[in-house]
Amino acid sequence: MVVDPGMHAPVAPAASTKLAVVIVNWNAVQDTAACLRSIRAWEAAGGVGRPTVWVVDNGSRPPGIEPIRHEFPEVHVVQSPVNRGFGGGSNLGIERALASGAKAILLLNNDASVDGASVAAMLETLGSDPAVGVVGPTVWHEGRCVSAGGRDIARHGRTHLRLPEPPARLLEVDYVPGTVALVKREVFDRLGLLDEDYFFGGEMADLCHRARRLGFRSVTDPRARAWHDLGRSARERQTLHLYYILRNRFLFVRKHYPRQRAWLFACWTARAALSGLVALGGGNWTRARAVALGVVDGLRGRVGGQNERVLS
């Protein structure tokens, strides 16, 4: 059933689309199990058929991924001996999903959930136009929309579009956040996988930016909603998230805005300095240190995982 993207109407199951879901787990097996239970409900609710699911464990502490094997025997488990970050962990699942013939891949955070009807709507949008390469839902937390897609991370501090209500029709965005992102196979076939240098944060902005250069659009489908429990990662947001989100802006600028590099580097250094001073003024030494490390590493071109340095 084809509907106007601006209408909040039921969507028929996209049974002909070979969908794979990729979830990365790192020391959060209970979150991953809850996420998988929500996926099991898709078929029962009549939204989409049962997808192929790949869970990638990023070198978690015991019990690791073993509880998932027992409760979800239908799920494909991939184990990495080390933490490869969101990009590296996702790539392990994406590679296997592509090799198994997937036509569309849904990247899904393990602390997020999305219903089958929303997935069906996104699949319909992905198949409605060859130029649509990445589709996302509006993302909600505690009754408010926390993201309707992302803006250019080189130019904006707050990149997540936060709208008082869902848009009336498809919304073209600079990138679809990796919280819930449906990606057409052709995007990976033509561009390659996520850039693992980012480790955490910025990979999807980078992928969507590269995809746009090849003519692929990134859009938010207003018919689709997802829920993200931001409280589960609140502690990391004060340190690791802050560090990577800041550092990776320098990486993004270095890759995609070489002619404006000096100006954008100066802007982000100044903004970070102000943020660091505010943190110091409030006695938040941990936050101030994460900001300082993000700037120094960004300017020096340090990439990849730096969890131990940031948390030490």
LINKA-V481366 format. One record per residue. N is the residue number from 0. RES is the residue in one letter. OMEGA is omega in whole degrees, 0 to 359 (* if undefined). D_LAST is the distance of its C-alpha to the last C-alpha in Angstrom with 1 decimal. Layout:
n = (N:N)
res = (RES:RES)
omega = (OMEGA:OMEGA)
d_last = (D_LAST:D_LAST)
This chain:
n = (0:1:2:3:4:5:6:7:8:9:10:11:12:13:14:15:16:17:18:19:20:21:22:23:24:25:26:27:28:29:30:31:32:33:34:35:36:37:38:39:40:41:42:43:44:45:46:47:48:49:50:51:52:53:54:55:56:57:58:59:60:61:62:63:64:65:66:67:68:69:70:71:72:73:74:75:76:77:78:79:80:81:82:83:84:85:86:87:88:89:90:91:92:93:94:95:96:97:98:99:100:101:102:103:104:105:106:107:108:109:110:111:112:113:114:115:116:117:118:119:120:121:122:123:124:125:126:127:128:129:130:131:132:133:134:135:136:137:138:139:140:141:142:143:144:145:146:147:148:149:150:151:152:153:154:155:156:157:158:159:160:161:162:163:164:165:166:167:168:169:170:171:172:173:174:175:176:177:178:179:180:181:182:183:184:185:186:187:188:189:190:191:192:193:194:195:196:197:198:199:200:201:202:203:204:205:206:207:208:209:210:211:212:213:214:215:216:217:218:219:220:221:222:223:224:225:226:227:228:229:230:231:232:233:234:235:236:237:238:239:240:241:242:243:244:245:246:247:248:249:250:251:252:253:254:255:256:257:258:259:260:261:262:263:264:265:266:267:268:269:270:271:272:273:274:275:276:277:278:279:280:281:282:283:284:285:286:287:288:289:290:291:292:293:294:295:296:297:298:299:300:301:302:303:304:305:306:307:308:309:310:311)
res = (M:V:V:D:P:G:M:H:A:P:V:A:P:A:A:S:T:K:L:A:V:V:I:V:N:W:N:A:V:Q:D:T:A:A:C:L:R:S:I:R:A:W:E:A:A:G:G:V:G:R:P:T:V:W:V:V:D:N:G:S:R:P:P:G:I:E:P:I:R:H:E:F:P:E:V:H:V:V:Q:S:P:V:N:R:G:F:G:G:G:S:N:L:G:I:E:R:A:L:A:S:G:A:K:A:I:L:L:L:N:N:D:A:S:V:D:G:A:S:V:A:A:M:L:E:T:L:G:S:D:P:A:V:G:V:V:G:P:T:V:W:H:E:G:R:C:V:S:A:G:G:R:D:I:A:R:H:G:R:T:H:L:R:L:P:E:P:P:A:R:L:L:E:V:D:Y:V:P:G:T:V:A:L:V:K:R:E:V:F:D:R:L:G:L:L:D:E:D:Y:F:F:G:G:E:M:A:D:L:C:H:R:A:R:R:L:G:F:R:S:V:T:D:P:R:A:R:A:W:H:D:L:G:R:S:A:R:E:R:Q:T:L:H:L:Y:Y:I:L:R:N:R:F:L:F:V:R:K:H:Y:P:R:Q:R:A:W:L:F:A:C:W:T:A:R:A:A:L:S:G:L:V:A:L:G:G:G:N:W:T:R:A:R:A:V:A:L:G:V:V:D:G:L:R:G:R:V:G:G:Q:N:E:R:V:L:S)
omega = (180:179:174:181:179:183:177:185:178:181:180:179:179:188:184:181:179:186:172:177:179:180:177:178:173:178:180:186:179:176:181:178:178:178:180:177:178:178:178:183:182:185:181:181:177:181:179:174:181:179:169:185:177:175:181:177:184:176:182:172:175:10:178:185:186:178:178:179:184:185:186:183:180:183:175:183:175:181:173:181:181:176:181:180:180:182:181:178:178:181:178:178:180:179:182:178:178:180:180:175:180:177:178:183:178:172:187:175:182:174:177:176:179:183:184:180:178:178:178:178:180:178:179:179:180:182:186:186:179:182:178:183:183:180:175:175:162:184:187:176:179:173:178:179:181:176:171:184:186:176:182:185:175:189:185:176:175:188:182:175:180:185:179:177:181:177:184:182:178:182:178:184:177:176:174:181:182:177:174:183:178:187:177:181:184:178:179:180:185:185:192:187:177:179:185:177:181:181:178:177:179:182:181:174:179:181:182:177:178:180:180:179:178:176:178:178:172:185:170:180:184:179:185:177:174:180:183:180:183:181:183:181:185:182:181:181:178:184:186:180:181:180:185:181:178:182:186:172:177:177:181:178:181:182:194:180:184:182:180:187:184:181:182:176:179:179:182:176:179:179:180:179:178:179:179:179:177:179:178:180:178:179:181:184:181:179:180:179:179:178:181:179:179:180:182:181:178:180:181:180:177:182:178:183:179:184:185:179:184:184:184:*)
d_last = (54.3:53.5:52.6:51.9:48.2:48.6:50.2:48.3:50.5:50.1:49.2:50.8:48.6:47.8:48.8:49.4:45.9:43.8:40.5:37.2:34.1:30.6:27.8:24.2:22.6:18.9:18.5:21.2:24.5:26.3:25.8:27.0:30.0:31.0:30.9:33.1:35.5:36.0:36.9:39.4:41.2:41.8:44.9:46.3:46.1:48.0:45.6:44.8:45.4:42.8:40.3:38.7:35.1:32.2:29.0:26.2:23.5:20.2:19.2:18.8:18.4:21.9:24.3:23.2:26.2:28.9:30.0:30.7:33.0:35.0:35.5:35.9:37.8:38.9:35.4:34.4:31.0:29.0:26.1:23.4:21.6:18.4:16.9:18.9:18.0:20.9:23.0:22.8:23.3:26.1:27.7:28.1:30.1:31.9:33.2:34.7:36.1:37.8:39.1:40.6:42.5:40.7:42.2:39.5:35.9:34.1:30.3:29.3:26.0:25.9:25.5:28.6:32.3:35.4:39.0:41.5:43.8:41.0:40.2:43.9:44.1:41.3:43.0:46.3:44.8:43.2:46.6:48.7:48.0:47.1:45.1:42.7:39.7:37.0:37.6:35.5:36.3:35.7:32.6:32.8:30.7:32.4:35.7:34.7:34.3:30.7:31.4:34.7:33.1:31.1:31.9:31.1:27.3:28.2:30.5:29.4:26.5:27.4:28.4:29.4:33.1:33.6:37.3:39.3:41.1:41.1:42.9:46.5:46.2:43.9:41.3:40.3:36.7:34.4:32.3:32.0:28.5:27.2:27.2:30.9:32.4:35.7:36.1:39.4:39.6:41.1:38.0:36.0:39.1:39.5:36.0:33.9:30.8:27.7:25.7:22.6:21.0:20.1:18.1:18.1:20.5:23.4:24.8:27.8:28.4:28.6:30.9:33.2:33.4:34.5:36.8:38.5:39.5:41.4:43.1:41.0:40.5:37.7:39.0:38.3:41.0:41.9:43.4:40.1:37.6:34.2:32.1:28.3:26.5:23.8:22.9:21.3:18.4:18.3:14.8:13.4:15.7:14.0:10.8:11.2:15.0:15.1:13.1:15.3:18.4:18.3:17.3:19.9:22.6:22.6:23.0:25.8:27.6:27.4:29.0:31.5:32.4:32.7:35.5:33.7:30.4:30.6:31.6:29.1:26.2:27.4:27.8:24.3:22.8:25.0:24.2:20.5:21.1:23.2:20.6:18.0:20.7:21.6:18.1:18.1:21.6:20.7:18.0:15.3:12.6:9.9:12.6:13.6:10.4:10.5:14.1:13.8:11.7:14.2:17.1:16.2:15.5:18.6:20.8:19.8:20.5:17.2:17.6:16.7:13.6:10.1:8.4:5.8:5.3:5.7:3.8:0.0)
